[in-house]
Amino acid sequence: MFALHRGLAHLSISPTRAVTRQLSKLTIGSGETVEGADALALYLCEKAGRLDLLGRTDVESALVHQWVTASARSRNAADRTLYAQEANDELANNTYLVNNSFSVADIIAFANIHAWIAALSRPKQITFCNLVRWFDLIQHSIPEAVLKSVGLSQVPIDLNAPKENAAPAAESAKSDNKTTAAASTPAADGAAAGDKKQSKKEKKAKGEGSAKPKAKPANEPKPIVPSQIDLRVGKIIECGKHPDADSLYVEKIDLGEEEPRTVVSGLVKFIPLEDMQGREVVCVCNLKPVAMRGVKSFAMVLCASSADGNTVEFVEPPQGSQPGQKVYFEGFATGEPEAVLNPKKKIWETIQPGLLTDESRQALYQSPEGVAHLLKTDAGICTVKSVTKGTIK
């Protein structure tokens, strides 16, 4: 395992080699033991002063947690194969496991599957081509001396897939056809032709075969639009520090439902605790619930970040909005949100890069065509306190 310093170029590793076999336990030089996948990830990032590697947003932090947990649970060959397949699918469109951001999830996964990748046959490397490409990127981002210090080495990877030779199969098929043709006799051919003509006459008399059945249209993927995201007005009725994470708050948010939802937010270093109480916010309510350092979060609070990342502010609904009230983008008011966003469809990940604030501090969605759709409730437009031309996450 790795204790990160300021970037990959300065990686250093000091834990015992046992970590590559059991990712939920780490013994450091002083004899102190760090146990638990999340605690291990937090320790490594804190030690290196790289808390950003735990995820830059609440969604990224939740995804990092999921990959770290899944990696820690993959301890036998069957588990690792399943884990490798899931990672291979995720990496089809991503550079790293969590979107396109390098994180501690990549570090832990690399150590976990190093031996598994090293044992892959050439055909299997092609089968898991996305994972192998990612693995090769990670291993060449780490100094070779660092790998050797924990008993690991670079695994030879050939990223050029061999050309497939389909000729033998084609020739075989031709040969089989010739053999079949040679085996048929003129008499048999004549009989077959007569049968075919008779069959056609019978079908024409019955009115069959005159019209070809229409081909069924292929199921086209549903276009991704902002209305698939369930946005609602919420009111924070209770807030406190996370018992196991100094950078996280745990809130109770009234969303107009029978019971308030528990929400975990990484806002401690941006918003004082006293400013969290009683705030009206905008929440994403149909993300898949995730556990963040042992506390399950059932929604996400929308915030705007300045370009330098030093200022983070709530996206605030207009005065007169009520908890549970629908929040929508102009032009997408009538669409029905998904019950739960399917992580594999990447609906949130597709829409989120277009969430911005303008020069008037108004929240909006900018479509790929460059059209701005303001974020609203029936009471007016959602705004932020001071961030202009910022991103919303």
Order of alpha helices (4+ residues) and beta strands (2+ residues): beta-beta-alpha-alpha-alpha-alpha-alpha-alpha-alpha-alpha-alpha-beta-beta-beta-alpha-beta-beta-beta-beta-beta-beta-beta-alpha-beta-beta-beta-beta-beta
